[in-house]
């Protein structure tokens, strides 16, 4: 894997695709979570410390019709310069004379951030001319935006064409993400347990199919588990159910049997009479839920069974919460599973947490430092585990 660690940036100007798609306060536009800015620091610091100059480009939000102040990357300048302890220059376009001249005037150790790439619709279209314009911003291209590696956009993929093999590479974050995913999917120690949760079976079919080829155990929790109980003929009350996925669920269970993969569903659940933290609560079997009740978290027996399997695992992948963890009364399953993963990691297992809501859960429960790797790229990591080639990765490796 070609990374920034093998290149000396002295005298070079690197154009880095970062993922600065950070949440902003609606009124003040202050950055409310700077994790994505922090994640880019190692790559930026390596380059400027070696005497290189840095041009940063990113998208922010989903602007529809061109420039909009609420999506301007200028809101990122101040917090970024605090984190880097250095001034960050800014230009209000990412292409054209203003941007190219500002880039060319950078001295060693200086940093320029250009305006939101998605203010130009050509970015998401993967437009070649636009990518060629972006390529003028540097003599080395670095991709450190794993979160958009599954998109063939101008700045994530097409731009790579305009640099030779010696002058395009992965940043530290991107390299770490790819290495973590590769380790789990291709070089894992067994037993390998995948824990898949969240709301919808639809979103997770492809990853489940792929994991049937790789994992020893697949734990299924969260709202998606009830479609499986229904498919097996159970009563699930008013729990989440995707009626059009009953056959798929059945097929997945059958395939698992043929392949000798153990699928674990939550035998019991925490049931509620409405989707509300203040609902009436009881526990009960997941395959016999009374009418008017819904499963919003895994129950005690399931927690015990899942915890035992996790404790005996050497590789663990976690994607998706076990219940409605945002509501305190239905968060115990997700917290306990997160803690079980942390404990297994302490005993020597390798654990990767990837996918928006399970990442939010480990952060919420302050366990991010107790697992082996927390992925920053929800959609990209999911597609990686689905076995898809990520265009942003392929473009550098080409
Ligand atoms: P996903 O984005 O598909 O990973 O789903 C995450 C969402 O699923 C979270 O917002 C959870 O609150 C929700 N969720 C998890 N378990 C359940 C459940 N049993 N019923 C309804 N929603 C759930």
Boltz pocket constraint, residues with backbone or C-beta under 6 A from the ligand:
constraints:
  - pocket:
      binder: B
      contacts: [[A, 197], [A, 198], [A, 199], [A, 200], [A, 203], [A, 221], [A, 222], [A, 223], [A, 224], [A, 240], [A, 295], [A, 296], [A, 297], [A, 319], [A, 320], [A, 321], [A, 322], [A, 323], [A, 324], [A, 325], [A, 326], [A, 356], [A, 357]]
      max_distance: 6.0
